[in-house]
Amino acid sequence: METSKVKIKTEFIKLDQLLKFASLCDTGGFAKEIIQAGQVKVNGEVCTMRGKKIRPGDVIEVDQFRVEVE
């Protein structure tokens, strides 16, 4: 599994925005599709809420990619 770290400068970022920011999705529409299809895990659990607030310390997994938020 490929792991990368993403540093955010705000208190939180929404899940769909993070997927675009981390270059895991090209568009917001694609981010919405994979989130609703249950292909995204937040801290080890499937998350289908695209507006989920992601904070530093959270870990996002999509397919073979893992993003650690700092």
PDB file of N, CA, C and O in Angstrom:
ATOM      1  N   MET A   1       0.844  -1.185   0.000  1.00  0.00           N
ATOM      2  CA  MET A   1       0.000   0.000   0.000  1.00  0.00           C
ATOM      3  C   MET A   1       0.884   1.242   0.000  1.00  0.00           C
ATOM      4  O   MET A   1       1.820   1.353   0.792  1.00  0.00           O
ATOM      5  N   GLU A   2       0.579   2.154  -0.883  1.00  0.00           N
ATOM      6  CA  GLU A   2       1.341   3.400  -1.004  1.00  0.00           C
ATOM      7  C   GLU A   2       0.813   4.418   0.002  1.00  0.00           C
ATOM      8  O   GLU A   2      -0.388   4.689   0.039  1.00  0.00           O
ATOM      9  N   THR A   3       1.702   4.983   0.818  1.00  0.00           N
ATOM     10  CA  THR A   3       1.310   5.932   1.857  1.00  0.00           C
ATOM     11  C   THR A   3       1.881   7.311   1.549  1.00  0.00           C
ATOM     12  O   THR A   3       3.043   7.451   1.166  1.00  0.00           O
ATOM     13  N   SER A   4       1.042   8.320   1.726  1.00  0.00           N
ATOM     14  CA  SER A   4       1.515   9.702   1.578  1.00  0.00           C
ATOM     15  C   SER A   4       0.950  10.520   2.728  1.00  0.00           C
ATOM     16  O   SER A   4      -0.010  10.114   3.383  1.00  0.00           O
ATOM     17  N   LYS A   5       1.553  11.670   2.964  1.00  0.00           N
ATOM     18  CA  LYS A   5       1.116  12.561   4.036  1.00  0.00           C
ATOM     19  C   LYS A   5       0.642  13.864   3.422  1.00  0.00           C
ATOM     20  O   LYS A   5       1.255  14.385   2.491  1.00  0.00           O
ATOM     21  N   VAL A   6      -0.448  14.382   3.950  1.00  0.00           N
ATOM     22  CA  VAL A   6      -1.013  15.643   3.480  1.00  0.00           C
ATOM     23  C   VAL A   6      -1.146  16.555   4.682  1.00  0.00           C
ATOM     24  O   VAL A   6      -1.729  16.186   5.701  1.00  0.00           O
ATOM     25  N   LYS A   7      -0.596  17.753   4.549  1.00  0.00           N
ATOM     26  CA  LYS A   7      -0.671  18.726   5.647  1.00  0.00           C
ATOM     27  C   LYS A   7      -1.765  19.739   5.313  1.00  0.00           C
ATOM     28  O   LYS A   7      -1.768  20.334   4.235  1.00  0.00           O
ATOM     29  N   ILE A   8      -2.686  19.923   6.248  1.00  0.00           N
ATOM     30  CA  ILE A   8      -3.723  20.933   6.052  1.00  0.00           C
ATOM     31  C   ILE A   8      -3.471  22.082   7.028  1.00  0.00           C
ATOM     32  O   ILE A   8      -2.941  21.882   8.121  1.00  0.00           O
ATOM     33  N   LYS A   9      -3.859  23.280   6.613  1.00  0.00           N
ATOM     34  CA  LYS A   9      -3.598  24.462   7.430  1.00  0.00           C
ATOM     35  C   LYS A   9      -4.851  24.964   8.132  1.00  0.00           C
ATOM     36  O   LYS A   9      -4.813  25.965   8.848  1.00  0.00           O
ATOM     37  N   THR A  10      -5.965  24.261   7.923  1.00  0.00           N
ATOM     38  CA  THR A  10      -7.220  24.635   8.557  1.00  0.00           C
ATOM     39  C   THR A  10      -7.558  23.606   9.628  1.00  0.00           C
ATOM     40  O   THR A  10      -6.864  22.599   9.764  1.00  0.00           O
ATOM     41  N   GLU A  11      -8.626  23.856  10.391  1.00  0.00           N
ATOM     42  CA  GLU A  11      -9.026  22.936  11.455  1.00  0.00           C
ATOM     43  C   GLU A  11      -9.456  21.587  10.883  1.00  0.00           C
ATOM     44  O   GLU A  11      -9.173  20.539  11.463  1.00  0.00           O
ATOM     45  N   PHE A  12     -10.148  21.623   9.730  1.00  0.00           N
ATOM     46  CA  PHE A  12     -10.598  20.395   9.087  1.00  0.00           C
ATOM     47  C   PHE A  12     -10.748  20.622   7.592  1.00  0.00           C
ATOM     48  O   PHE A  12     -10.690  21.757   7.119  1.00  0.00           O
ATOM     49  N   ILE A  13     -10.940  19.537   6.849  1.00  0.00           N
ATOM     50  CA  ILE A  13     -11.223  19.583   5.422  1.00  0.00           C
ATOM     51  C   ILE A  13     -12.262  18.499   5.162  1.00  0.00           C
ATOM     52  O   ILE A  13     -12.225  17.438   5.785  1.00  0.00           O
ATOM     53  N   LYS A  14     -13.178  18.760   4.254  1.00  0.00           N
ATOM     54  CA  LYS A  14     -14.202  17.765   3.949  1.00  0.00           C
ATOM     55  C   LYS A  14     -13.578  16.625   3.144  1.00  0.00           C
ATOM     56  O   LYS A  14     -12.626  16.822   2.388  1.00  0.00           O
ATOM     57  N   LEU A  15     -14.136  15.435   3.325  1.00  0.00           N
ATOM     58  CA  LEU A  15     -13.576  14.238   2.714  1.00  0.00           C
ATOM     59  C   LEU A  15     -13.450  14.360   1.201  1.00  0.00           C
ATOM     60  O   LEU A  15     -12.399  14.026   0.655  1.00  0.00           O
ATOM     61  N   ASP A  16     -14.484  14.826   0.505  1.00  0.00           N
ATOM     62  CA  ASP A  16     -14.398  14.922  -0.948  1.00  0.00           C
ATOM     63  C   ASP A  16     -13.330  15.923  -1.378  1.00  0.00           C
ATOM     64  O   ASP A  16     -12.657  15.712  -2.386  1.00  0.00           O
ATOM     65  N   GLN A  17     -13.170  17.004  -0.630  1.00  0.00           N
ATOM     66  CA  GLN A  17     -12.137  17.991  -0.950  1.00  0.00           C
ATOM     67  C   GLN A  17     -10.744  17.421  -0.718  1.00  0.00           C
ATOM     68  O   GLN A  17      -9.816  17.707  -1.474  1.00  0.00           O
ATOM     69  N   LEU A  18     -10.601  16.613   0.332  1.00  0.00           N
ATOM     70  CA  LEU A  18      -9.312  15.996   0.625  1.00  0.00           C
ATOM     71  C   LEU A  18      -8.886  15.048  -0.491  1.00  0.00           C
ATOM     72  O   LEU A  18      -7.714  15.020  -0.867  1.00  0.00           O
ATOM     73  N   LEU A  19      -9.821  14.280  -1.017  1.00  0.00           N
ATOM     74  CA  LEU A  19      -9.492  13.341  -2.091  1.00  0.00           C
ATOM     75  C   LEU A  19      -8.954  14.087  -3.313  1.00  0.00           C
ATOM     76  O   LEU A  19      -8.028  13.618  -3.975  1.00  0.00           O
ATOM     77  N   LYS A  20      -9.538  15.248  -3.608  1.00  0.00           N
ATOM     78  CA  LYS A  20      -9.030  16.057  -4.718  1.00  0.00           C
ATOM     79  C   LYS A  20      -7.676  16.682  -4.357  1.00  0.00           C
ATOM     80  O   LYS A  20      -6.753  16.673  -5.170  1.00  0.00           O
ATOM     81  N   PHE A  21      -7.560  17.216  -3.153  1.00  0.00           N
ATOM     82  CA  PHE A  21      -6.331  17.871  -2.685  1.00  0.00           C
ATOM     83  C   PHE A  21      -5.152  16.900  -2.677  1.00  0.00           C
ATOM     84  O   PHE A  21      -4.026  17.285  -2.990  1.00  0.00           O
ATOM     85  N   ALA A  22      -5.409  15.645  -2.320  1.00  0.00           N
ATOM     86  CA  ALA A  22      -4.355  14.627  -2.250  1.00  0.00           C
ATOM     87  C   ALA A  22      -4.117  13.960  -3.606  1.00  0.00           C
ATOM     88  O   ALA A  22      -3.321  13.027  -3.711  1.00  0.00           O
ATOM     89  N   SER A  23      -4.807  14.438  -4.642  1.00  0.00           N
ATOM     90  CA  SER A  23      -4.681  13.920  -6.014  1.00  0.00           C
ATOM     91  C   SER A  23      -5.114  12.460  -6.145  1.00  0.00           C
ATOM     92  O   SER A  23      -4.590  11.729  -6.986  1.00  0.00           O
ATOM     93  N   LEU A  24      -6.068  12.037  -5.317  1.00  0.00           N
ATOM     94  CA  LEU A  24      -6.629  10.697  -5.449  1.00  0.00           C
ATOM     95  C   LEU A  24      -7.806  10.693  -6.417  1.00  0.00           C
ATOM     96  O   LEU A  24      -8.201   9.640  -6.916  1.00  0.00           O
ATOM     97  N   CYS A  25      -8.372  11.885  -6.683  1.00  0.00           N
ATOM     98  CA  CYS A  25      -9.470  12.058  -7.633  1.00  0.00           C
ATOM     99  C   CYS A  25      -9.209  13.308  -8.457  1.00  0.00           C
ATOM    100  O   CYS A  25      -8.653  14.291  -7.966  1.00  0.00           O
ATOM    101  N   ASP A  26      -9.620  13.254  -9.713  1.00  0.00           N
ATOM    102  CA  ASP A  26      -9.451  14.425 -10.579  1.00  0.00           C
ATOM    103  C   ASP A  26     -10.575  15.442 -10.395  1.00  0.00           C
ATOM    104  O   ASP A  26     -10.351  16.649 -10.492  1.00  0.00           O
ATOM    105  N   THR A  27     -11.789  14.946 -10.127  1.00  0.00           N
ATOM    106  CA  THR A  27     -12.938  15.842 -10.024  1.00  0.00           C
ATOM    107  C   THR A  27     -13.744  15.549  -8.766  1.00  0.00           C
ATOM    108  O   THR A  27     -13.631  14.478  -8.170  1.00  0.00           O
ATOM    109  N   GLY A  28     -14.547  16.508  -8.385  1.00  0.00           N
ATOM    110  CA  GLY A  28     -15.419  16.323  -7.240  1.00  0.00           C
ATOM    111  C   GLY A  28     -16.494  15.279  -7.513  1.00  0.00           C
ATOM    112  O   GLY A  28     -16.928  14.571  -6.604  1.00  0.00           O
ATOM    113  N   GLY A  29     -16.926  15.186  -8.782  1.00  0.00           N
ATOM    114  CA  GLY A  29     -17.924  14.194  -9.156  1.00  0.00           C
ATOM    115  C   GLY A  29     -17.403  12.778  -8.968  1.00  0.00           C
ATOM    116  O   GLY A  29     -18.124  11.901  -8.490  1.00  0.00           O
ATOM    117  N   PHE A  30     -16.148  12.558  -9.345  1.00  0.00           N
ATOM    118  CA  PHE A  30     -15.555  11.230  -9.171  1.00  0.00           C
ATOM    119  C   PHE A  30     -15.370  10.926  -7.688  1.00  0.00           C
ATOM    120  O   PHE A  30     -15.578   9.793  -7.255  1.00  0.00           O
ATOM    121  N   ALA A  31     -14.979  11.934  -6.912  1.00  0.00           N
ATOM    122  CA  ALA A  31     -14.828  11.755  -5.459  1.00  0.00           C
ATOM    123  C   ALA A  31     -16.172  11.345  -4.860  1.00  0.00           C
ATOM    124  O   ALA A  31     -16.238  10.435  -4.034  1.00  0.00           O
ATOM    125  N   LYS A  32     -17.230  12.012  -5.277  1.00  0.00           N
ATOM    126  CA  LYS A  32     -18.574  11.695  -4.778  1.00  0.00           C
ATOM    127  C   LYS A  32     -18.943  10.245  -5.102  1.00  0.00           C
ATOM    128  O   LYS A  32     -19.488   9.535  -4.257  1.00  0.00           O
ATOM    129  N   GLU A  33     -18.644   9.812  -6.322  1.00  0.00           N
ATOM    130  CA  GLU A  33     -18.985   8.453  -6.745  1.00  0.00           C
ATOM    131  C   GLU A  33     -18.288   7.389  -5.899  1.00  0.00           C
ATOM    132  O   GLU A  33     -18.929   6.449  -5.431  1.00  0.00           O
ATOM    133  N   ILE A  34     -16.970   7.537  -5.703  1.00  0.00           N
ATOM    134  CA  ILE A  34     -16.257   6.487  -4.964  1.00  0.00           C
ATOM    135  C   ILE A  34     -16.609   6.504  -3.477  1.00  0.00           C
ATOM    136  O   ILE A  34     -16.575   5.464  -2.820  1.00  0.00           O
ATOM    137  N   ILE A  35     -16.947   7.686  -2.941  1.00  0.00           N
ATOM    138  CA  ILE A  35     -17.362   7.759  -1.541  1.00  0.00           C
ATOM    139  C   ILE A  35     -18.712   7.049  -1.377  1.00  0.00           C
ATOM    140  O   ILE A  35     -18.879   6.228  -0.475  1.00  0.00           O
ATOM    141  N   GLN A  36     -19.664   7.366  -2.246  1.00  0.00           N
ATOM    142  CA  GLN A  36     -20.993   6.758  -2.144  1.00  0.00           C
ATOM    143  C   GLN A  36     -20.962   5.262  -2.441  1.00  0.00           C
ATOM    144  O   GLN A  36     -21.831   4.526  -1.973  1.00  0.00           O
ATOM    145  N   ALA A  37     -19.974   4.799  -3.211  1.00  0.00           N
ATOM    146  CA  ALA A  37     -19.855   3.372  -3.529  1.00  0.00           C
ATOM    147  C   ALA A  37     -19.206   2.591  -2.387  1.00  0.00           C
ATOM    148  O   ALA A  37     -19.109   1.365  -2.455  1.00  0.00           O
ATOM    149  N   GLY A  38     -18.761   3.290  -1.336  1.00  0.00           N
ATOM    150  CA  GLY A  38     -18.170   2.617  -0.185  1.00  0.00           C
ATOM    151  C   GLY A  38     -16.731   2.202  -0.397  1.00  0.00           C
ATOM    152  O   GLY A  38     -16.262   1.258   0.239  1.00  0.00           O
ATOM    153  N   GLN A  39     -16.017   2.891  -1.283  1.00  0.00           N
ATOM    154  CA  GLN A  39     -14.626   2.552  -1.583  1.00  0.00           C
ATOM    155  C   GLN A  39     -13.619   3.337  -0.751  1.00  0.00           C
ATOM    156  O   GLN A  39     -12.412   3.164  -0.920  1.00  0.00           O
ATOM    157  N   VAL A  40     -14.101   4.198   0.146  1.00  0.00           N
ATOM    158  CA  VAL A  40     -13.217   5.046   0.947  1.00  0.00           C
ATOM    159  C   VAL A  40     -13.350   4.674   2.419  1.00  0.00           C
ATOM    160  O   VAL A  40     -14.457   4.543   2.942  1.00  0.00           O
ATOM    161  N   LYS A  41     -12.211   4.508   3.074  1.00  0.00           N
ATOM    162  CA  LYS A  41     -12.203   4.232   4.510  1.00  0.00           C
ATOM    163  C   LYS A  41     -11.586   5.416   5.239  1.00  0.00           C
ATOM    164  O   LYS A  41     -10.588   5.981   4.793  1.00  0.00           O
ATOM    165  N   VAL A  42     -12.189   5.785   6.366  1.00  0.00           N
ATOM    166  CA  VAL A  42     -11.668   6.832   7.236  1.00  0.00           C
ATOM    167  C   VAL A  42     -11.356   6.162   8.567  1.00  0.00           C
ATOM    168  O   VAL A  42     -12.247   5.638   9.236  1.00  0.00           O
ATOM    169  N   ASN A  43     -10.092   6.186   8.939  1.00  0.00           N
ATOM    170  CA  ASN A  43      -9.647   5.545  10.189  1.00  0.00           C
ATOM    171  C   ASN A  43     -10.077   4.079  10.270  1.00  0.00           C
ATOM    172  O   ASN A  43     -10.478   3.592  11.327  1.00  0.00           O
ATOM    173  N   GLY A  44      -9.985   3.385   9.122  1.00  0.00           N
ATOM    174  CA  GLY A  44     -10.257   1.952   9.083  1.00  0.00           C
ATOM    175  C   GLY A  44     -11.704   1.558   8.880  1.00  0.00           C
ATOM    176  O   GLY A  44     -11.995   0.367   8.767  1.00  0.00           O
ATOM    177  N   GLU A  45     -12.632   2.519   8.829  1.00  0.00           N
ATOM    178  CA  GLU A  45     -14.047   2.210   8.640  1.00  0.00           C
ATOM    179  C   GLU A  45     -14.569   2.848   7.362  1.00  0.00           C
ATOM    180  O   GLU A  45     -14.214   3.982   7.039  1.00  0.00           O
ATOM    181  N   VAL A  46     -15.415   2.118   6.629  1.00  0.00           N
ATOM    182  CA  VAL A  46     -15.999   2.644   5.398  1.00  0.00           C
ATOM    183  C   VAL A  46     -16.814   3.889   5.724  1.00  0.00           C
ATOM    184  O   VAL A  46     -17.592   3.897   6.678  1.00  0.00           O
ATOM    185  N   CYS A  47     -16.635   4.931   4.934  1.00  0.00           N
ATOM    186  CA  CYS A  47     -17.352   6.187   5.134  1.00  0.00           C
ATOM    187  C   CYS A  47     -18.058   6.558   3.838  1.00  0.00           C
ATOM    188  O   CYS A  47     -17.424   6.621   2.785  1.00  0.00           O
ATOM    189  N   THR A  48     -19.363   6.805   3.903  1.00  0.00           N
ATOM    190  CA  THR A  48     -20.126   7.190   2.716  1.00  0.00           C
ATOM    191  C   THR A  48     -20.608   8.636   2.796  1.00  0.00           C
ATOM    192  O   THR A  48     -21.463   9.049   2.012  1.00  0.00           O
ATOM    193  N   MET A  49     -20.064   9.409   3.740  1.00  0.00           N
ATOM    194  CA  MET A  49     -20.444  10.816   3.887  1.00  0.00           C
ATOM    195  C   MET A  49     -19.361  11.687   3.251  1.00  0.00           C
ATOM    196  O   MET A  49     -18.260  11.809   3.788  1.00  0.00           O
ATOM    197  N   ARG A  50     -19.676  12.284   2.116  1.00  0.00           N
ATOM    198  CA  ARG A  50     -18.651  13.071   1.429  1.00  0.00           C
ATOM    199  C   ARG A  50     -18.308  14.354   2.170  1.00  0.00           C
ATOM    200  O   ARG A  50     -17.237  14.921   1.956  1.00  0.00           O
ATOM    201  N   GLY A  51     -19.200  14.822   3.040  1.00  0.00           N
ATOM    202  CA  GLY A  51     -18.944  16.034   3.811  1.00  0.00           C
ATOM    203  C   GLY A  51     -18.294  15.764   5.162  1.00  0.00           C
ATOM    204  O   GLY A  51     -18.174  16.671   5.985  1.00  0.00           O
ATOM    205  N   LYS A  52     -17.878  14.533   5.392  1.00  0.00           N
ATOM    206  CA  LYS A  52     -17.237  14.145   6.668  1.00  0.00           C
ATOM    207  C   LYS A  52     -16.037  15.062   6.919  1.00  0.00           C
ATOM    208  O   LYS A  52     -15.218  15.287   6.029  1.00  0.00           O
ATOM    209  N   LYS A  53     -15.947  15.582   8.133  1.00  0.00           N
ATOM    210  CA  LYS A  53     -14.841  16.477   8.483  1.00  0.00           C
ATOM    211  C   LYS A  53     -13.606  15.642   8.801  1.00  0.00           C
ATOM    212  O   LYS A  53     -13.625  14.798   9.696  1.00  0.00           O
ATOM    213  N   ILE A  54     -12.548  15.888   8.065  1.00  0.00           N
ATOM    214  CA  ILE A  54     -11.283  15.187   8.258  1.00  0.00           C
ATOM    215  C   ILE A  54     -10.329  16.140   8.968  1.00  0.00           C
ATOM    216  O   ILE A  54     -10.123  17.274   8.535  1.00  0.00           O
ATOM    217  N   ARG A  55      -9.761  15.665  10.048  1.00  0.00           N
ATOM    218  CA  ARG A  55      -8.885  16.494  10.881  1.00  0.00           C
ATOM    219  C   ARG A  55      -7.481  15.890  10.927  1.00  0.00           C
ATOM    220  O   ARG A  55      -7.301  14.719  10.591  1.00  0.00           O
ATOM    221  N   PRO A  56      -6.491  16.673  11.337  1.00  0.00           N
ATOM    222  CA  PRO A  56      -5.140  16.121  11.479  1.00  0.00           C
ATOM    223  C   PRO A  56      -5.160  14.878  12.370  1.00  0.00           C
ATOM    224  O   PRO A  56      -5.809  14.861  13.416  1.00  0.00           O
ATOM    225  N   GLY A  57      -4.452  13.858  11.947  1.00  0.00           N
ATOM    226  CA  GLY A  57      -4.411  12.596  12.677  1.00  0.00           C
ATOM    227  C   GLY A  57      -5.266  11.518  12.034  1.00  0.00           C
ATOM    228  O   GLY A  57      -5.091  10.334  12.321  1.00  0.00           O
ATOM    229  N   ASP A  58      -6.201  11.920  11.158  1.00  0.00           N
ATOM    230  CA  ASP A  58      -7.046  10.949  10.477  1.00  0.00           C
ATOM    231  C   ASP A  58      -6.277  10.255   9.352  1.00  0.00           C
ATOM    232  O   ASP A  58      -5.333  10.813   8.792  1.00  0.00           O
ATOM    233  N   VAL A  59      -6.696   9.034   9.036  1.00  0.00           N
ATOM    234  CA  VAL A  59      -6.076   8.249   7.974  1.00  0.00           C
ATOM    235  C   VAL A  59      -7.166   7.860   6.981  1.00  0.00           C
ATOM    236  O   VAL A  59      -8.201   7.313   7.363  1.00  0.00           O
ATOM    237  N   ILE A  60      -6.923   8.149   5.701  1.00  0.00           N
ATOM    238  CA  ILE A  60      -7.871   7.866   4.632  1.00  0.00           C
ATOM    239  C   ILE A  60      -7.286   6.770   3.745  1.00  0.00           C
ATOM    240  O   ILE A  60      -6.102   6.810   3.407  1.00  0.00           O
ATOM    241  N   GLU A  61      -8.104   5.797   3.369  1.00  0.00           N
ATOM    242  CA  GLU A  61      -7.656   4.717   2.484  1.00  0.00           C
ATOM    243  C   GLU A  61      -8.594   4.610   1.293  1.00  0.00           C
ATOM    244  O   GLU A  61      -9.815   4.560   1.446  1.00  0.00           O
ATOM    245  N   VAL A  62      -7.996   4.575   0.089  1.00  0.00           N
ATOM    246  CA  VAL A  62      -8.740   4.370  -1.152  1.00  0.00           C
ATOM    247  C   VAL A  62      -7.934   3.378  -1.972  1.00  0.00           C
ATOM    248  O   VAL A  62      -6.786   3.649  -2.325  1.00  0.00           O
ATOM    249  N   ASP A  63      -8.527   2.227  -2.277  1.00  0.00           N
ATOM    250  CA  ASP A  63      -7.837   1.163  -3.016  1.00  0.00           C
ATOM    251  C   ASP A  63      -6.501   0.853  -2.352  1.00  0.00           C
ATOM    252  O   ASP A  63      -6.468   0.439  -1.193  1.00  0.00           O
ATOM    253  N   GLN A  64      -5.402   1.049  -3.075  1.00  0.00           N
ATOM    254  CA  GLN A  64      -4.068   0.750  -2.544  1.00  0.00           C
ATOM    255  C   GLN A  64      -3.342   1.999  -2.056  1.00  0.00           C
ATOM    256  O   GLN A  64      -2.123   1.985  -1.887  1.00  0.00           O
ATOM    257  N   PHE A  65      -4.090   3.080  -1.829  1.00  0.00           N
ATOM    258  CA  PHE A  65      -3.493   4.331  -1.387  1.00  0.00           C
ATOM    259  C   PHE A  65      -3.930   4.650   0.032  1.00  0.00           C
ATOM    260  O   PHE A  65      -5.076   4.412   0.414  1.00  0.00           O
ATOM    261  N   ARG A  66      -2.999   5.191   0.804  1.00  0.00           N
ATOM    262  CA  ARG A  66      -3.272   5.576   2.198  1.00  0.00           C
ATOM    263  C   ARG A  66      -2.761   6.996   2.377  1.00  0.00           C
ATOM    264  O   ARG A  66      -1.624   7.306   2.023  1.00  0.00           O
ATOM    265  N   VAL A  67      -3.609   7.857   2.928  1.00  0.00           N
ATOM    266  CA  VAL A  67      -3.232   9.257   3.153  1.00  0.00           C
ATOM    267  C   VAL A  67      -3.335   9.541   4.643  1.00  0.00           C
ATOM    268  O   VAL A  67      -4.374   9.320   5.266  1.00  0.00           O
ATOM    269  N   GLU A  68      -2.237  10.033   5.201  1.00  0.00           N
ATOM    270  CA  GLU A  68      -2.211  10.447   6.603  1.00  0.00           C
ATOM    271  C   GLU A  68      -2.295  11.963   6.639  1.00  0.00           C
ATOM    272  O   GLU A  68      -1.496  12.651   6.004  1.00  0.00           O
ATOM    273  N   VAL A  69      -3.258  12.479   7.377  1.00  0.00           N
ATOM    274  CA  VAL A  69      -3.492  13.926   7.437  1.00  0.00           C
ATOM    275  C   VAL A  69      -2.726  14.499   8.621  1.00  0.00           C
ATOM    276  O   VAL A  69      -2.827  14.013   9.747  1.00  0.00           O
ATOM    277  N   GLU A  70      -1.963  15.536   8.338  1.00  0.00           N
ATOM    278  CA  GLU A  70      -1.173  16.208   9.391  1.00  0.00           C
ATOM    279  C   GLU A  70      -1.704  17.594   9.633  1.00  0.00           C
ATOM    280  O   GLU A  70      -1.177  18.318  10.478  1.00  0.00           O
TER     281      GLU A  70
END
